[in-house]
Amino acid sequence: MADTTASSDPRDVNSELRLPLLEPGKKSSEPEKLCIDEMLRTYCGEFGWWQLKHFVLTSLAWALEAFHTMVMIFADREPGWRCVSGSGCDATAKTVCGFEPGTWEWTGGSSSSTISEWGLVCGYKYRVGLAQAFFFGGCMIGAGVFGHLSDSKLGRKGSLTVVCILNALFGCLTAFSPNYWTYVLLRILTGFSTGGVGLCAFVLATEPVGPTKRGTAGMSTFYFFSTGIALLSGIAYIFQSWRTLYIASSIPSLLFLVIVLPFISESPRWYLVRGKIKEAMTLMHNIAKTNGKHLPDGVVLALDEETNKDSNYEQPCKEQLETKEAISGSLIDVVQSPITRTRLVLAVAINFLCSVVYYGLSLNVVNLETNLYLNVLLNAVAEMPAFTITAVLLDKFGRKPLAIGTLWFSGFFCFLGSLMTSVGIWKIVRMACGILGIFGMAGTYNLLFIYTAELFPTVVRNAALGCATQAAQMGAILAPFVVVLGGGLPFVVFGMCGTLGGMLAFYLPETLHKPLYDTMGGMEDGESDCRVV
């Protein structure tokens, strides 16, 4: 019996020796951990049919922002006037100030604009600019609020849904304003929701795009904004009353909610940082399938800081592959990190300066004394070549050189415009300088969205982008007051802003072909590796 229990069969010894060799075999069944950029590049496709459809549908929201922002040009315009027959009114006068009530009348009737309905002329003319400033103030607050909400529990799609609902509601209610101050309040509320539209749409549209295609895709979003302005010109031409114009420009937000939003997906990056691995993987499989590619079952998404770790990997259980603890961030994290703190300060300053020039030159359209509808249309069309050129050059020269070049291009022609007089041929030259100035700044404005988004990781991307957008709204608030200076002074201010913005851009890092980091730790590890190399 003893011999049978203590067998010395060499096969038994060999089997015992082979047992430890089975342990490494488990690694063959371990999932391959990839960050989203690498998974898109390797398995799903960087910009296939799925991304194209998602990008176009999401970017349509930019047209909605254009409607709610630029509607003030038409709703708050000063219509023409004429003298009442036999009243003794001077028809050659440039203003109605000093005329007795009843001696003149608005040519389009009192309902054509807010100015004609509430008498916002002469001593009350400042109220027009005040309402516009309050709108941009609402945009500034909304950009910060929805920038945070889209990074946290609401998500990108959820935040976009909320802002579209609020836009449609407040836009329609504005049409029923009984007095000026109610109108101002509703414009503030509309600005609050409008401030988050482009912000949420931009990030949602570009985050599922692969790294080598993201720059061109991001630069293409402003086509939708300019197209929205062009369409608004036609809408305003059809609906001459400011009340019906507000309703007509708000209805597209409702149509977007019902027709477009159901076909838009949440960002896989937001799913990942919120710990919803299962939802993120389901979406990545869908992207791969739609693009005609195959995502193997043995591949799993991971945060960049996890894929950068060199420590021994412990195989996660099934529950860990489907869900993780959510990772969140805020502007406090951005400020605490030396890397992102400097980037935030520079991005805020450059966005502010760019906005002063862009909106300031845009508002000069009303001073050309030609057809307002045609001027706005041509202004929108003139921006599009700038978007095309910057998109083509973006991946060739990089974000940083292009930002510096477009800012200085605009600044140069603004300075040149300040030297021109308003007499004869020089008046046309000054107008041409203004067009070239907005041409360059439109390219910068477009570039800054993709550049700013790439400077920060996913957990704080919308918060940082929202902060930069708030700075841009502050610039938009200041722009009308610069235009009031008149003469060549506005061009001097615009030229200084463009030049200073280009100088500040020198201190930003280049993000071309850099990974789109997910977490603060992942960015710090990645940037430190780059410095070591």
C-alpha positions in Angstrom: 0.0 0.0 0.0 2.9 2.3 0.9 4.4 1.8 -2.6 1.2 2.7 -4.3 0.7 6.0 -2.4 4.3 7.1 -2.7 4.7 6.5 -6.4 8.0 7.6 -8.0 6.6 7.6 -11.5 8.6 10.2 -13.4 5.5 11.4 -15.2 4.2 12.5 -11.8 7.3 14.5 -11.1 7.2 16.1 -14.5 3.5 17.0 -14.0 4.4 18.7 -10.7 7.2 20.6 -12.4 5.0 21.7 -15.1 2.3 23.1 -12.8 3.9 26.4 -12.2 4.4 26.8 -16.0 0.6 27.0 -16.3 0.4 30.3 -14.4 1.9 32.5 -17.0 -0.7 31.0 -19.4 -3.4 33.1 -17.8 -1.9 36.2 -19.3 -3.0 35.1 -22.7 -6.6 35.6 -21.6 -6.0 39.0 -20.0 -7.6 41.9 -21.9 -5.5 44.3 -23.9 -5.8 47.7 -22.2 -6.0 50.6 -24.6 -6.9 54.3 -24.3 -9.6 55.6 -26.5 -7.2 57.3 -29.0 -5.3 54.0 -29.5 -8.5 52.0 -29.8 -9.8 54.4 -32.4 -6.6 54.3 -34.4 -6.1 50.5 -34.2 -9.5 49.0 -34.3 -12.5 51.4 -34.7 -11.4 54.0 -37.3 -10.5 57.6 -36.6 -13.1 59.2 -38.8 -15.5 56.8 -40.5 -19.2 56.8 -41.3 -20.1 56.8 -37.6 -18.0 59.8 -36.8 -19.1 61.7 -39.9 -22.8 61.2 -39.0 -22.3 62.0 -35.4 -20.2 65.1 -36.2 -22.6 66.6 -38.6 -25.7 66.0 -36.4 -24.0 67.4 -33.3 -22.5 70.4 -35.1 -25.9 71.5 -36.2 -26.3 72.9 -32.7 -23.8 75.7 -33.7 -26.4 77.1 -36.1 -28.8 77.3 -33.1 -26.2 79.4 -31.2 -25.9 81.7 -34.2 -29.6 82.2 -34.3 -29.9 83.2 -30.7 -26.8 85.3 -30.7 -27.0 87.3 -33.9 -30.8 87.8 -33.8 -30.1 91.0 -31.9 -28.6 92.6 -35.0 -32.0 92.5 -36.6 -34.3 92.7 -33.6 -32.5 95.7 -32.1 -31.8 97.5 -35.4 -32.8 101.2 -35.8 -35.3 101.3 -38.7 -35.7 104.1 -41.1 -38.0 107.0 -40.4 -39.9 109.7 -42.3 -41.6 113.0 -41.6 -45.3 113.2 -41.3 -46.8 115.3 -44.1 -47.3 118.9 -43.1 -45.6 118.6 -39.7 -42.6 120.9 -40.5 -40.1 118.0 -39.8 -36.7 118.3 -41.4 -36.5 115.2 -43.7 -32.7 115.8 -44.3 -31.8 115.4 -40.6 -29.7 112.4 -39.6 -31.5 111.8 -36.3 -35.0 112.3 -34.9 -33.7 113.8 -31.7 -35.2 117.2 -31.1 -38.3 116.5 -33.2 -41.7 116.9 -31.5 -43.7 113.6 -31.1 -46.1 113.1 -33.9 -44.0 115.0 -36.5 -42.3 111.8 -37.7 -42.9 108.1 -37.8 -41.0 104.8 -38.3 -41.2 103.5 -41.9 -41.6 99.9 -40.9 -44.1 100.6 -38.1 -43.5 100.5 -34.4 -43.3 96.7 -34.3 -40.4 96.3 -36.7 -37.8 96.4 -33.9 -37.3 96.9 -30.1 -36.0 100.4 -30.8 -39.1 101.5 -32.6 -41.5 99.9 -30.2 -39.9 101.2 -27.0 -38.4 104.4 -28.3 -34.8 103.4 -27.7 -33.3 106.5 -29.4 -31.6 109.7 -28.3 -31.2 109.6 -24.5 -32.3 106.0 -24.3 -30.1 104.7 -27.1 -27.6 103.2 -24.5 -30.3 100.7 -23.6 -29.7 98.9 -26.9 -26.1 98.2 -26.0 -27.1 97.4 -22.5 -29.4 94.6 -23.5 -26.7 93.2 -25.8 -24.1 93.4 -23.0 -26.5 91.6 -20.6 -27.0 88.8 -23.2 -23.3 88.2 -23.4 -23.1 88.4 -19.6 -25.6 85.5 -19.5 -23.5 83.6 -22.0 -20.5 84.1 -19.8 -22.2 82.6 -16.8 -23.8 79.8 -18.8 -20.5 78.7 -20.3 -19.1 78.2 -16.9 -22.1 76.4 -15.5 -22.7 74.1 -18.4 -19.0 73.5 -18.8 -18.9 72.0 -15.3 -22.2 70.1 -15.7 -21.1 68.5 -18.9 -18.0 67.2 -17.3 -19.9 65.9 -14.3 -23.3 64.2 -13.9 -25.2 65.6 -16.9 -22.6 64.7 -19.5 -22.1 66.2 -22.9 -25.4 65.1 -24.5 -27.4 65.7 -21.4 -26.1 69.3 -21.1 -26.8 69.9 -24.8 -30.3 68.7 -24.3 -30.9 71.0 -21.4 -29.5 74.1 -23.1 -31.6 73.5 -26.3 -34.8 73.2 -24.2 -34.0 76.4 -22.3 -33.1 78.2 -25.6 -36.4 77.3 -27.2 -38.3 78.3 -24.1 -36.7 81.6 -23.4 -36.4 82.5 -27.1 -40.1 82.1 -27.6 -41.0 83.9 -24.3 -38.8 86.9 -25.5 -41.3 87.4 -28.3 -44.0 88.2 -25.7 -42.0 90.7 -23.7 -44.4 93.4 -22.5 -41.7 96.0 -21.8 -38.0 96.6 -22.1 -36.9 95.3 -18.7 -38.7 92.0 -19.2 -37.0 91.8 -22.6 -33.6 92.3 -20.9 -34.3 89.6 -18.3 -35.3 87.1 -21.0 -32.2 87.9 -23.1 -30.1 87.3 -20.0 -31.7 83.9 -19.6 -31.4 83.1 -23.3 -27.7 84.0 -23.1 -27.3 81.8 -20.1 -28.4 78.7 -22.1 -26.8 79.9 -25.3 -23.4 80.0 -23.6 -23.4 76.2 -23.3 -24.6 75.3 -26.8 -21.5 75.6 -28.8 -19.3 74.4 -25.9 -21.2 71.2 -25.4 -21.6 70.6 -29.1 -18.0 71.1 -29.9 -16.7 68.6 -27.3 -19.4 66.1 -28.0 -18.6 66.2 -31.8 -14.8 66.0 -31.6 -14.2 63.6 -28.7 -15.1 60.4 -30.6 -12.8 61.4 -33.5 -9.3 59.9 -33.8 -6.2 62.0 -32.9 -5.0 62.6 -36.5 -8.4 63.7 -37.7 -9.5 65.6 -34.7 -7.9 68.9 -35.6 -9.5 69.1 -39.1 -12.9 68.1 -37.6 -12.7 70.6 -34.8 -11.8 73.4 -37.3 -14.9 72.5 -39.4 -17.5 73.2 -36.6 -17.5 77.0 -37.3 -18.9 76.4 -40.8 -22.2 75.5 -39.1 -22.1 78.8 -37.1 -21.4 80.9 -40.2 -24.1 79.0 -42.1 -26.5 79.7 -39.2 -25.8 83.5 -39.5 -26.4 83.3 -43.3 -29.7 81.5 -42.8 -30.7 84.0 -40.1 -30.3 86.8 -42.6 -32.9 85.1 -44.8 -35.2 84.4 -41.8 -35.0 88.0 -40.7 -35.7 89.2 -44.2 -39.0 87.2 -44.2 -40.1 88.0 -40.7 -39.7 91.8 -40.5 -41.4 92.1 -37.0 -38.9 91.5 -34.1 -41.5 89.4 -32.2 -42.2 87.0 -35.0 -38.4 86.9 -35.7 -37.7 85.6 -32.1 -40.3 82.9 -32.5 -39.0 81.9 -36.0 -35.4 81.8 -34.7 -36.3 79.7 -31.7 -38.4 77.0 -33.4 -35.2 75.3 -34.9 -34.1 74.5 -31.3 -37.3 72.5 -30.8 -36.8 70.7 -34.1 -33.2 69.9 -33.1 -34.5 68.3 -29.9 -37.1 66.2 -31.6 -35.4 65.3 -34.9 -31.7 65.3 -34.3 -30.8 64.7 -30.6 -32.3 61.1 -30.5 -29.6 60.1 -33.1 -26.7 61.6 -31.2 -24.6 59.4 -28.8 -23.0 60.4 -25.6 -19.2 60.8 -25.6 -17.2 57.5 -24.9 -14.6 59.6 -23.1 -17.3 60.9 -20.7 -18.4 57.3 -20.1 -14.9 56.2 -19.4 -14.0 58.9 -16.9 -17.4 58.4 -15.1 -16.5 54.8 -14.7 -19.2 53.5 -17.1 -16.8 51.0 -18.9 -19.6 48.8 -20.2 -21.4 51.7 -21.9 -18.1 53.0 -23.3 -17.2 49.6 -24.8 -20.7 49.1 -26.2 -20.3 52.5 -28.0 -16.8 51.6 -29.3 -18.1 48.3 -30.7 -20.9 50.2 -32.5 -18.3 52.7 -33.9 -16.2 49.9 -35.2 -19.2 48.0 -36.7 -20.5 51.1 -38.5 -17.1 51.9 -39.9 -16.8 48.4 -41.3 -14.1 47.3 -38.8 -13.9 44.8 -36.0 -13.1 45.4 -32.3 -11.9 42.1 -30.7 -13.5 40.9 -27.5 -10.1 40.8 -25.8 -9.7 44.6 -25.9 -10.9 46.8 -23.1 -10.8 50.6 -22.6 -8.6 52.1 -19.9 -7.7 55.5 -18.7 -4.4 56.9 -20.0 -2.9 56.9 -16.6 -3.7 53.1 -16.3 -2.1 52.3 -19.7 1.0 54.3 -18.8 1.6 52.2 -15.6 4.5 49.8 -15.7 3.5 48.0 -12.5 2.3 44.4 -12.5 -1.2 44.2 -13.9 -3.8 42.3 -11.9 -6.5 40.8 -14.1 -9.8 42.5 -13.3 -13.0 40.7 -12.6 -16.0 41.0 -14.9 -17.6 43.7 -12.8 -14.4 45.8 -13.0 -14.4 45.5 -16.8 -18.0 46.9 -16.9 -17.9 49.7 -14.3 -15.4 51.6 -12.2 -15.5 54.5 -9.7 -16.2 57.7 -11.5 -13.3 60.2 -11.8 -14.2 63.8 -11.7 -12.3 67.1 -11.8 -12.9 70.9 -11.5 -11.2 74.2 -12.1 -9.6 73.8 -8.7 -7.7 70.8 -10.1 -6.7 72.9 -13.1 -5.4 75.7 -11.0 -3.5 73.4 -8.6 -1.6 71.7 -11.3 1.4 73.9 -12.6 1.0 72.5 -16.1 -2.7 73.3 -16.6 -2.6 76.5 -14.5 -0.3 78.3 -16.9 -2.3 76.9 -19.9 -5.6 78.2 -18.4 -4.3 81.7 -17.8 -2.9 82.0 -21.3 -6.1 80.4 -22.9 -8.3 82.9 -21.0 -6.3 85.9 -22.0 -6.0 84.9 -25.7 -9.8 84.0 -26.0 -10.6 87.4 -24.4 -8.5 89.4 -26.8 -9.7 87.4 -29.8 -13.3 88.0 -28.9 -12.9 91.7 -28.6 -11.6 91.8 -32.2 -14.0 89.3 -33.7 -17.2 90.8 -32.3 -15.9 94.3 -32.6 -15.2 94.0 -36.3 -18.5 92.1 -36.8 -20.5 95.0 -35.2 -18.9 97.5 -37.5 -21.2 96.1 -40.2 -24.0 98.5 -39.0 -21.7 101.5 -39.7 -21.4 100.7 -43.5 -24.7 102.3 -44.2 -25.7 99.7 -46.8 -28.3 96.9 -46.8 -28.1 95.3 -43.4 -29.3 91.8 -44.5 -26.8 91.7 -47.3 -24.0 92.9 -45.1 -24.6 90.2 -42.5 -24.8 87.5 -45.2 -21.5 88.6 -46.8 -19.9 88.8 -43.4 -20.8 85.2 -42.7 -19.7 84.0 -46.1 -16.4 85.9 -45.9 -15.5 83.9 -42.7 -15.7 80.5 -44.4 -12.5 80.7 -46.5 -10.6 81.5 -43.2 -12.0 78.2 -41.8 -10.9 76.3 -44.9 -7.4 77.7 -45.0 -6.7 77.2 -41.3 -8.2 73.6 -41.4 -5.8 72.8 -44.3 -2.8 74.2 -42.6 -3.6 73.0 -39.1 -1.9 69.6 -39.3 0.9 70.9 -41.5 2.2 73.8 -39.4 0.6 72.9 -36.0 -1.7 74.7 -33.6 0.8 77.2 -32.1 2.3 78.7 -35.2 -1.1 79.0 -36.9 -2.6 80.7 -33.8 0.3 83.2 -33.7 0.1 83.8 -37.5 -3.7 84.4 -37.7 -3.6 86.7 -34.6 -0.8 88.8 -36.1 -2.4 88.8 -39.6 -5.6 90.3 -38.1 -3.6 92.7 -35.9 -1.6 94.0 -38.9 -4.6 94.9 -41.0 -6.4 96.4 -38.1 -3.4 98.7 -37.5 -3.4 99.5 -41.3 -7.1 100.3 -41.1 -6.5 102.8 -38.4 -4.3 104.8 -40.7 -7.0 105.1 -43.4 -9.4 108.0 -43.5 -13.1 107.9 -44.3 -12.8 110.0 -47.5 -12.9 108.7 -51.1 -11.0 105.6 -52.0 -9.5 105.3 -48.5 -12.9 104.6 -47.1 -13.0 101.4 -49.3 -9.4 100.5 -48.2 -10.4 100.8 -44.6 -13.4 98.5 -45.2 -11.1 96.0 -46.9 -8.8 96.1 -43.9 -11.7 95.4 -41.7 -12.7 92.4 -43.9 -9.1 91.0 -43.8 -9.0 91.6 -40.1 -12.1 89.6 -39.4 -10.8 87.0 -41.9 -7.8 86.4 -39.8 -9.6 86.5 -36.5 -12.3 84.1 -37.7 -9.6 81.6 -38.3 -8.1 82.2 -34.9 -11.5 81.9 -33.2 -12.1 78.6 -34.9 -8.6 77.3 -34.1 -8.9 78.3 -30.4 -11.7 75.8 -29.7 -9.7 72.7 -30.9 -6.5 74.1 -29.4 -8.0 74.8 -26.0 -9.7 71.5 -25.9 -6.4 69.7 -26.5 -4.6 71.5 -23.8 -6.6 69.9 -21.0 -7.6 66.3 -20.0 -11.1 64.9 -20.3 -12.0 65.2 -16.7 -11.7 69.0 -16.8 -11.8 69.7 -20.5 -15.3 71.3 -20.6 -14.7 73.2 -17.4 -11.5 74.7 -18.8 -13.1 75.3 -22.2 -16.1 76.9 -20.4 -13.7 79.2 -18.5 -12.1 80.2 -21.8 -15.5 80.8 -23.3 -16.4 83.0 -20.4 -13.4 85.1 -21.1 -14.5 85.3 -24.7 -18.0 86.5 -23.6 -16.3 89.2 -21.5 -14.5 90.3 -24.7 -17.9 90.3 -26.5 -19.3 92.6 -23.8 -16.5 95.0 -24.2 -16.5 95.0 -28.0 -19.6 97.3 -28.5 -18.1 100.0 -26.2 -14.9 99.9 -28.3 -16.9 100.4 -31.5 -18.6 103.5 -30.0 -15.2 105.2 -29.9 -15.6 105.8 -33.7 -13.0 106.9 -36.2 -9.7 105.0 -36.3 -9.5 104.3 -32.6 -11.4 101.0 -32.7 -8.9 99.7 -35.3 -6.0 100.7 -33.0 -7.6 98.8 -30.1 -8.3 95.7 -32.3 -4.7 95.8 -33.7 -3.3 95.9 -30.2 -5.4 93.0 -29.1 -4.4 90.9 -32.1 -0.7 91.6 -31.6 -0.8 90.9 -27.8 -2.7 87.7 -28.4 0.0 86.4 -30.8 2.7 87.2 -28.3 0.9 85.3 -25.5 0.4 82.3 -27.8 4.2 81.9 -27.9 4.1 80.5 -24.4 1.5 77.7 -25.2 2.7 74.2 -25.9 2.2 72.5 -29.3 -0.5 69.9 -29.2 -0.1 68.5 -32.7 0.0 64.7 -32.7 -0.2 64.7 -28.9 -2.6 62.3 -27.2 -5.9 63.6 -25.8 -5.4 62.8 -22.1 -8.2 61.5 -19.9 -7.0 62.4 -16.4 -4.8 65.0 -14.7 -2.4 62.2 -13.6 -2.3 60.8 -17.2 -1.4 64.3 -18.5 1.3 64.8 -15.9 2.8 61.4 -16.6 2.7 62.0 -20.4 4.1 65.5 -20.2 6.9 64.4 -17.9 7.8 61.5 -20.3 8.0 64.0 -23.2 10.4 66.2 -21.2 12.6 63.3 -20.3 12.8 62.3 -23.9 
